[in-house]
Amino acid sequence: MAVKKNNAYFCKCIKGWQATSPKKAYNLYSMETNKEHNMSRRTAITIGLMGLAGTMLGSNTLFGADNKRRGKYKKDATESSHEIESKNHNNMKVLLINGSPRRKGNTFLALSEAAKVLEQNGLETEIVQIGTKPVRGCIACGQCGQRKLGRCVFDDDICNSIVDKLDDADALIVGSPVYYGQPNGTVLSLIQRMFYSAGAKVQNKPAAAVCVCRRGGATAAYQTLNLPFEMMNMPVVTSQYWNIVYGAAEGQAALDTEGMQTMRQMANNMAWLLKKIHANGNPDYPQREPWQPMNFIR
């Protein structure tokens, strides 16, 4: 009880006087606790030495400020490294884009199956509906880059609202139905504008494509969705099979047992990869050479 009661005073002494040596840390703590609580010398020594051990092991573990991925926070003196690791994992978020105009269709079912497993792994998820409203295609005006907007110059559709969500997302999953052997044209327009105007927001973030079809064309659509990821230094998350689910009428995707299992395995792989990347709360991304573009025709 004495240790718990006086732990705050130990932290106060170390922080207040900025002790520079273990001996000074102990002396300051003993003085403060005896003055405040009139405790016995033996009790003061016991508590002081326990705190001293924490100081020698590293003040960052007990009460230092940890440069966490989203802002700084003070760690409680009783918090274990395992709890810190769990917090880092629980703060991670996966953004899922439903590229189907049907809000509750088969693409949504496939993404929901993945989201459920991600949440079971301690990750936050958000499914964004692309909806039925028009989405502009990129007109190659270059204004996003020339004006350094970090977003598309056109702000009259869903594109920039999703760009804003990329700030808090640690990974991305894009799902689409298959139309004529291709992803939905609306989701392609969205991805092209997002990545061209705000590509820095997706660098190094794991990504996965999901395609849903009635019968054929899924592999071609799946490859098309993966191509932008590979240009943005985004680790592509795979599964036990291509991330494809089959179903025509609404709800039929749930009957594709292997397809649903493929979604769950993909989600488990993504959760595993994210936890490896952010294991220490401070991702160590690979060093990259500056881009050296070269046109074939000069």
C-alpha angles and dihedrals in degrees: 000000000000091000094052092043094052101036090095091054091053090053089048092053095049094044097039097050097028094226112216100194137037090243093053091046091055095045093050092048094049091051093049098046094045091049095046100039106017089228126169120273091243092056092047091050092049094051093040093053092048091053090043090057089056091049092052091049090055133291092227090070095053110034110341123121111261117211094229122186093257107038132308127293135178114247116227113244091239096049116115126219089246091058091048090052091050091052091053090052094045091052093058119103136199119206115210120195118204102209093188123100087222109086096203101026131121095285089056090050091053093048091046091054089054093044091053092057093044090055090049086057091056098260127131117235138193126188113207118201115220088204131192101289119108119272118203122237120231110271094194092239091144093214093129090063100035092052093036091231099155087217139056117289089228110077101176100099141041097283101093094041088060091043087059090053090057090073091071097034121100095185139015135219119186120193128189141169117240116253115182091338092309138091117266107288091230094060091047090054089049095050094045093052094042096050095041095049100033106021093137089068094063101041113127093002115130114245139188135190124216124193129189123195143165098229120328145003095061097117092053091048091046092053091049093054092049096052097078091050091056091054093053101055090252115152105237113227116218135187140204088291135004110303094257130134127189128220140120111189117052110280097018092109088073088065092059095091095179092046091053090047089051089055092051093048091048090052092049090050091050092049091049092049094048092051091050093049093047098034093126097035090249113078116223102212121192122265113252134199119240111267114266106196119196126182119216091223115048 
